[in-house]
Structures are given as C-alpha cells and as structure tokens.
Amino acid sequence: LPSQYTIRVLVAGGLAAAALSIIPRLYVFARQKRRIREIRHGLADMMDMLSMCLSGGLPILPSLEHVARNLANFPALSDELRILRRQAEVGNLQHALVDFGSRVDVPEVRQLTNMLTRGDQLGTQLSNSLHEQADHFRATRKQLATMQANKAPVKLTIPLLFCFAPAALILLMSPALLEVREFIEDESGPLGRQPL
C-alpha cells in the first residue's frame, strides 16, 4: 500500500488483534460463569439424592454414579460427578474429591468435598449431614435471590430518570410554558405598549 495508508493499516491491525485476543477470552469467561451457575443450582438436589442413596445403604461410588445418571436437569454437574467417580475408581476418593474441588472452585463444592472426605476417612454417617447442608444451600440461594430482587428498584432508578423524567417534565411544564408565552405575547401586543 502507499505510505499514506500506513497509519490506517496499523490502527486497523491493532484493533483487529485486540478484538481477536479479547473475544475468545470473553466467550470462555461467559461459558465458565454459566457452567458454575448451573453447578451451584444443582448442588442442593444432588446432595439430597446422594443423602438418600447413602441412607439406603449404597456405597459412595455407586451412589455418585446413580446421582450422575439421574441429574438430567443439570448436565454440567452430572459430568463433573462422572469425572469424580472415574478418578476415584482409578486412584482413590480423597484425591478425586480434591481434584473436584479445585476444578470447580466454588465454595459450596469445597464444603461438599471436605464433608465427603471427612466422612470417608472417619466412616461416619453422611446422609444427615448432606441433607442439612442441602437445606442450608437452598436457604442461601433464596437469600441471594431476595437480595438481588431488592437491588432491582435501585438499578431501575437511573433508566427511569433518563427515560421517563423528560417526558413527564414536558407533559407537566408545557401548559405552564404556553400560558407564560401567551402572557408575554399579550404584554408585547398593541395594548401592552401604550403608556398608562
């Protein structure tokens, strides 16, 4: 290209390079957020199902397989449980739980992995603890939803201010402005200019 287009080519190339480096990261970040949200929403149901399986006398690995098969509404969590079960079959359950907690990196999952690790080490009954933890997760999720619902009116204040306030101002002020204009026109008319 001629030398006068050098700056344009450099700017366009820089913008294209920035866009091509940022867009994949944003896509991966959005997918990660959606996957973590899906895992969080399914944790309480998964813990209830796991609690029922364990209280029925099933060992933990077959319980994980059963729960993973029946979690059709939460495919991301089902996939993670299958990976957890396979890792536990190849190695041991404790390392599989540690990998599960570091892979998902959600506080609720870390609590679950700690609970399952302690239960596996001590041989304690996990069904009651899992059920209570599932109820706690549901209560926490309900509180977060209530908090977000309470924030909605505050977030709507600025759009309402900029969208509806000018229209309301026009509707409320236009009659007064028309009367002021008529008053000014009357004063500046032929009668308004005559001396008293």
PENOR-V508168 format. One record per residue. N is the residue number from 0. RES is the residue in one letter. SS is DSSP state (@ for helix, = for strand, . for the rest). Layout:
# PENOR-V508168
n,res,ss
N,RES,SS
N,RES,SS
This chain:
# PENOR-V508168
n,res,ss
0,L,.
1,P,.
2,S,@
3,Q,@
4,Y,@
5,T,@
6,I,@
7,R,@
8,V,@
9,L,@
10,V,@
11,A,@
12,G,@
13,G,@
14,L,@
15,A,@
16,A,@
17,A,@
18,A,@
19,L,@
20,S,@
21,I,@
22,I,@
23,P,@
24,R,@
25,L,@
26,Y,@
27,V,@
28,F,@
29,A,@
30,R,@
31,Q,@
32,K,@
33,R,@
34,R,@
35,I,@
36,R,@
37,E,@
38,I,@
39,R,@
40,H,@
41,G,@
42,L,@
43,A,@
44,D,@
45,M,@
46,M,@
47,D,@
48,M,@
49,L,@
50,S,@
51,M,@
52,C,@
53,L,@
54,S,@
55,G,.
56,G,.
57,L,.
58,P,.
59,I,@
60,L,@
61,P,@
62,S,@
63,L,@
64,E,@
65,H,@
66,V,@
67,A,@
68,R,@
69,N,@
70,L,.
71,A,.
72,N,.
73,F,.
74,P,@
75,A,@
76,L,@
77,S,@
78,D,@
79,E,@
80,L,@
81,R,@
82,I,@
83,L,@
84,R,@
85,R,@
86,Q,@
87,A,@
88,E,@
89,V,@
90,G,.
91,N,.
92,L,@
93,Q,@
94,H,@
95,A,@
96,L,@
97,V,@
98,D,@
99,F,@
100,G,@
101,S,@
102,R,@
103,V,@
104,D,.
105,V,.
106,P,@
107,E,@
108,V,@
109,R,@
110,Q,@
111,L,@
112,T,@
113,N,@
114,M,@
115,L,@
116,T,@
117,R,@
118,G,@
119,D,@
120,Q,@
121,L,@
122,G,.
123,T,.
124,Q,.
125,L,.
126,S,@
127,N,@
128,S,@
129,L,@
130,H,@
131,E,@
132,Q,@
133,A,@
134,D,@
135,H,@
136,F,@
137,R,@
138,A,@
139,T,@
140,R,@
141,K,@
142,Q,@
143,L,@
144,A,@
145,T,@
146,M,@
147,Q,@
148,A,@
149,N,@
150,K,@
151,A,@
152,P,@
153,V,@
154,K,@
155,L,@
156,T,@
157,I,@
158,P,@
159,L,@
160,L,@
161,F,@
162,C,@
163,F,@
164,A,@
165,P,@
166,A,@
167,A,@
168,L,@
169,I,@
170,L,@
171,L,@
172,M,@
173,S,@
174,P,@
175,A,@
176,L,@
177,L,@
178,E,@
179,V,@
180,R,@
181,E,@
182,F,@
183,I,@
184,E,@
185,D,@
186,E,@
187,S,.
188,G,.
189,P,@
190,L,@
191,G,@
192,R,@
193,Q,.
194,P,.
195,L,.
